[in-house]
Amino acid sequence: MARLEEMPRTATAHALEETRVFMLFKIKLESLLFARPKIGVVIAEQLAKILSARLRAILEKPE
């Protein structure tokens, strides 16, 4: 989310086992999306699914 909104990140992660971490810099992402627009469509679809599921979970939460 921070990448999309150009805001500082607000989450921290801790690995429980050996892990590979990949950094995705904005300029590299923009270059990739310019060169391969279909990747942008896939990313947008996945983000929409995640956001939809999160919104549904909030709306269905009993008060």
C-alpha positions, -999 to 999 in steps of 0.1 A, spaced: 0 0 0 28 24 8 42 19 -27 9 28 -43 2 58 -21 38 70 -20 37 70 18 61 56 44 55 19 51 36 11 82 42 -26 87 71 -47 100 77 -84 93 98 -109 111 109 -142 94 105 -174 115 128 -193 92 155 -186 66 139 -163 40 147 -145 8 137 -109 6 132 -90 -26 131 -52 -28 110 -36 -54 119 0 -60 94 24 -76 115 32 -106 121 -5 -114 84 -13 -110 75 16 -133 100 4 -159 87 -31 -157 51 -20 -161 60 2 -191 78 -26 -208 52 -53 -199 18 -38 -194 1 -72 -190 20 -75 -157 3 -44 -145 -31 -59 -153 -23 -90 -132 -10 -68 -103 -42 -47 -104 -64 -78 -105 -46 -93 -75 -48 -60 -55 -85 -57 -63 -91 -92 -49 -71 -85 -17 -89 -52 -12 -123 -67 -19 -117 -96 6 -105 -71 33 -135 -49 28 -159 -78 29 -143 -90 62 -148 -56 77 -184 -53 65 -194 -88 76 -178 -84 111 -205 -85 137 -208 -54 158 
